[in-house]
């Protein structure tokens, strides 16, 4: 007789454990208080472990969520019973009574995750720690996984988490107030965008982890759009539009060898049409509003690239106008630098080089390798290969990770292959 | 076909340090392996064992707890399997994807069978 359990196993949706981890930690913390977030993390890890032990042998139950929620609730109640007499819990009376009100309803989950996101992204916590906290608590990444994603080590990530959790204890803000939710939305979006950017600009060849980070950032942003607590979601839609347009080019921008391919040389037939479609839908939702933010402008720039049949046919005039608009919102050297490519396409390389020198004179942009890289590219296009080589080399010395160094070395090598007679 | 008992051994709780994503991958891999063996009619039963429990022995006229192993090794589950002979049972055991995690040991033992009696 075969074990009947094994034949009627159900399937788990992808990243089920990761996503449920985030939901459970958020809800349990709601009852235990943010000062006990680590206890909540331990409880959920234990619940997932129990699920693993049972499901690996007996198959996945019909309702894995219900199974997990009941298990997590029971472990939480046991932990509370054990700690009953401890001072930590003496003031827990003000909180909802766990045994009576413990609920994993959709509303409670959504509300708890939103609040947790706001706690993790509180401006009093350092950016590095915010990212680590969000990925650990809401995204269910392990310390090792976060360390791998950020090319760091377990010790460093753990330190950030410890500091972040400690800081979290001191935060008090009224997240039931819609005004506070509105006011702090910017810092949440910023952290989500940082997670996305980390995945999108790979500083290493591990593309699997990278796209994971991008998709996780999108999932987090979607949680915001699904929330009833946020009234004006324009900025959330703008960020989602930007992220969708950018990931639509994911497959074409990394070669089989794991190298980044310039926009100019990308095979546009590999761009993902359904993702561009989704991006467009989000973009349409923001144009209904009357204000546009940073993400909206960046999304429109990205959309311009996505809809252009070729690099040459790109509407550079409009992209340049968008960058000028962005400068009004954020007059930073990085925005100036990013604007230069569009500027050179409209005004020519010579003028663009002139602009870059002016930027260097009034900022510290020369410490950044991409400044020299951009100069080198412009000189190369003017066929001034000696100068191009000089700036590639400067970029090479400033580049911080191996992957960028590799790319720059390649650029230098191809320049060297050009016969000296053509060097000017 | 002969019957085999496969004892899954490990140090303490090796899965405790897996990340949520790794736990899911673990379930999906082992689940797929067991499902295939079940469909082939080879797997009679596969069960996890609780961490609790005790060791009993008879000493000085009474049953007592212990002695416990010095090592922290425990049996965390078992398979009850059908195979042609020991070699085939070993071959099946080796296919268990849990070995990829590098934290498991498995003991493969034929269930004693006397011809014509049981």
Interface residues (C-beta under 8 A of the other chain):
Chain A: X1 X2 X3 X6 X7 X9 X12 X15 X16 X17 X18 X20 X21 X45 X48 X49 X51 X52 X53 X54 X55 X56 X57 X58 X59 X60 X140 X141 X142 X144 X145
Chain B: X13 X15 X16 X18 X19 X20 X21 X22 X23 X24 X26 X27 X28 X30 X31 X34 X35 X38 X39 X41 X43 X44 X45 X46 X47 X48 X76 X77
